[in-house]
Amino acid sequence: MAVPASQADLLDAISFSFEKLMTDLRLVPEERAREASLKGHATGTAMSPADLVAYLLGWNELVLKWLEKDDRGEAVDFPETGFKWNQLGLLAQKFCGDYASLDWPELLARLTAARDRLIATVSALSDDELYSQPWYGKWTKGRMIQFNTSSPYGNARRRIRNWLKERC
């Protein structure tokens, strides 16, 4: 899929990649969702499918936080307050901890709800707001949203598909 360059393209990318991902996530047996047998983001680490969903949920809710702060005219602390871009591994660990108490169906429901809020938020933005000016460094708002939604959905889908082939 091409890099989105308009609101319609971004909405399509988010929806398409999310639906493909959810099709595969629904195949993960609930009793194996917390099994740390999926290759982790860092070399030599392992994670569970639930950790992967928590990671996606954390980023989706973080993007929503960025957009809400921006709407209020507040400064956005990229990537997150207390974290620098070279600390994304620590941020991923935080996300896993934030959602550790949720069971598999709750994680999937929360991820879907976050995606729904993202769709509603992006739908309210114009092409101009999304793509005409830099928002963070050289990146536009639309590109920052895509970097942290549809792109990770595609990556997560590849990882889950491989896990399902190997483990299920």
Secondary structure, DSSP 8 states (H G I E B T S, - for coil): -----SHHHHHHHHHHHHHHHHHHHTTS-GGGTT---EE-SSTT-EE-HHHHHHHHHHHHHHHHHHHHHHHTT----SSBTTB-GGGHHHHHHHHHHHTTTS-HHHHHHHHHHHHHHHHHHHHTS-HHHHHSSEEETTEEHHHHHHHTTHHHHHHHHHHHHHHHHHH-
